[in-house]
């Protein structure tokens, strides 16, 4: 009987030791995952800064051409506006005359058919 209790005690001790090793392995795994996550975040931040720097360099390099395009578009817009203003001034009198002619001479006022006197 004593050897059976001693065997049970050994099994319980071995089970306890195995459970401790499993817990330690889980803790190590959790630490490694946390460390990997931190390293990944650091790498992401480093890449983000690198890309942002590349973008700023690209933007600085091409900013002059952007300003030139903006200036050119503004000049073209101003020219078109001046042309439109010129055309409006040229045709203004004729349009007013045509409108007055249509309203004054061609409109025949008459009573509505539903009006009862």
Secondary structure, 3 states (H helix, E strand, C coil): CHHHHHHHHHHHHHHHHHHHHHHHHHHHHHHHHHHHHHHHHHHHHHHHHHHHHHHHHHHHHHHHHHHHHHHHHHHHHHHHHHHHHHHHHHHHHHHHHHHHHHHHHHCCCCCCCCCCC
